[in-house]
Amino acid sequence: MKKSLLILSLTALITALPSYAELTTADTVNPEYMKNHGYSSAFIQATQKSIAQSNGEPLAEPVEKEYYNQPVVKAVRKFFMYLDPSYDDHSFMNDHSMHTSPSYEDL
């Protein structure tokens, strides 16, 4: 009797444990969750940008955007980007318009 009760209680415990570990898609793309699991800030930003684009929502641009639009700063950055093509121009996933229907521009 004790043996069957022990086996029954262990079986109930094992079947109940996975229900406490449930994660949804919204949980896994949460910025805090991603940061706590070691993802880089660039990956987190790209994920949030991708989610906003797929939902058709605007995503706030970084504050630095106004600074980079100044003519002198823009010229200096273009010069450095000419010297070093790997220089970050903050255009990753920006200026991307999604077209849902095919057109001649796809060719």
NORLINPE-V538210 format. One record per residue. N is the residue number from 1. RES is the residue in one small letter. PHI is phi as a letter, one per 40 degrees, with the letter a starting at -180 (999 if undefined). D_CENTER is the distance of its C-alpha to the mean C-alpha in Angstrom with 2 decimals. Layout:
BEGIN
n=N res=RES phi=PHI d_center=D_CENTER
n=N res=RES phi=PHI d_center=D_CENTER
END
This chain:
BEGIN
n=1 res=m phi=999 d_center=53.55
n=2 res=k phi=c d_center=51.58
n=3 res=k phi=c d_center=50.01
n=4 res=s phi=c d_center=48.87
n=5 res=l phi=c d_center=47.58
n=6 res=l phi=c d_center=45.56
n=7 res=i phi=c d_center=44.08
n=8 res=l phi=c d_center=43.33
n=9 res=s phi=c d_center=41.60
n=10 res=l phi=c d_center=39.50
n=11 res=t phi=c d_center=38.50
n=12 res=a phi=c d_center=37.54
n=13 res=l phi=c d_center=35.50
n=14 res=i phi=c d_center=33.66
n=15 res=t phi=c d_center=32.85
n=16 res=a phi=c d_center=31.64
n=17 res=l phi=c d_center=29.27
n=18 res=p phi=c d_center=26.40
n=19 res=s phi=c d_center=26.28
n=20 res=y phi=c d_center=25.28
n=21 res=a phi=b d_center=22.23
n=22 res=e phi=c d_center=20.51
n=23 res=l phi=b d_center=16.72
n=24 res=t phi=c d_center=15.24
n=25 res=t phi=c d_center=12.01
n=26 res=a phi=c d_center=11.37
n=27 res=d phi=c d_center=12.11
n=28 res=t phi=c d_center=9.84
n=29 res=v phi=b d_center=6.54
n=30 res=n phi=c d_center=8.42
n=31 res=p phi=d d_center=7.60
n=32 res=e phi=c d_center=11.13
n=33 res=y phi=c d_center=11.04
n=34 res=m phi=c d_center=8.37
n=35 res=k phi=c d_center=10.47
n=36 res=n phi=c d_center=13.58
n=37 res=h phi=c d_center=12.86
n=38 res=g phi=g d_center=12.68
n=39 res=y phi=c d_center=9.25
n=40 res=s phi=c d_center=9.56
n=41 res=s phi=c d_center=8.73
n=42 res=a phi=c d_center=8.00
n=43 res=f phi=c d_center=5.32
n=44 res=i phi=c d_center=3.87
n=45 res=q phi=c d_center=5.13
n=46 res=a phi=c d_center=4.39
n=47 res=t phi=c d_center=1.53
n=48 res=q phi=c d_center=4.23
n=49 res=k phi=c d_center=6.53
n=50 res=s phi=c d_center=6.58
n=51 res=i phi=c d_center=7.27
n=52 res=a phi=c d_center=9.68
n=53 res=q phi=c d_center=11.25
n=54 res=s phi=c d_center=11.95
n=55 res=n phi=c d_center=13.47
n=56 res=g phi=g d_center=15.36
n=57 res=e phi=b d_center=14.51
n=58 res=p phi=c d_center=14.71
n=59 res=l phi=b d_center=12.13
n=60 res=a phi=c d_center=14.16
n=61 res=e phi=c d_center=14.57
n=62 res=p phi=c d_center=15.13
n=63 res=v phi=c d_center=18.75
n=64 res=e phi=c d_center=19.51
n=65 res=k phi=d d_center=19.58
n=66 res=e phi=c d_center=23.13
n=67 res=y phi=c d_center=24.30
n=68 res=y phi=c d_center=23.33
n=69 res=n phi=c d_center=25.21
n=70 res=q phi=c d_center=28.51
n=71 res=p phi=d d_center=30.90
n=72 res=v phi=c d_center=31.93
n=73 res=v phi=c d_center=28.48
n=74 res=k phi=c d_center=27.35
n=75 res=a phi=c d_center=30.45
n=76 res=v phi=c d_center=30.01
n=77 res=r phi=c d_center=26.38
n=78 res=k phi=c d_center=27.52
n=79 res=f phi=c d_center=30.32
n=80 res=f phi=c d_center=28.14
n=81 res=m phi=c d_center=25.77
n=82 res=y phi=c d_center=28.96
n=83 res=l phi=c d_center=30.05
n=84 res=d phi=b d_center=26.78
n=85 res=p phi=c d_center=24.51
n=86 res=s phi=c d_center=21.68
n=87 res=y phi=c d_center=21.59
n=88 res=d phi=c d_center=18.31
n=89 res=d phi=b d_center=18.98
n=90 res=h phi=f d_center=15.71
n=91 res=s phi=b d_center=15.59
n=92 res=f phi=c d_center=12.50
n=93 res=m phi=g d_center=11.18
n=94 res=n phi=c d_center=13.74
n=95 res=d phi=f d_center=16.92
n=96 res=h phi=b d_center=15.69
n=97 res=s phi=b d_center=17.78
n=98 res=m phi=c d_center=17.62
n=99 res=h phi=b d_center=21.14
n=100 res=t phi=c d_center=21.89
n=101 res=s phi=b d_center=25.43
n=102 res=p phi=c d_center=26.83
n=103 res=s phi=a d_center=28.84
n=104 res=y phi=c d_center=30.93
n=105 res=e phi=c d_center=28.11
n=106 res=d phi=c d_center=26.48
n=107 res=l phi=c d_center=29.52
END
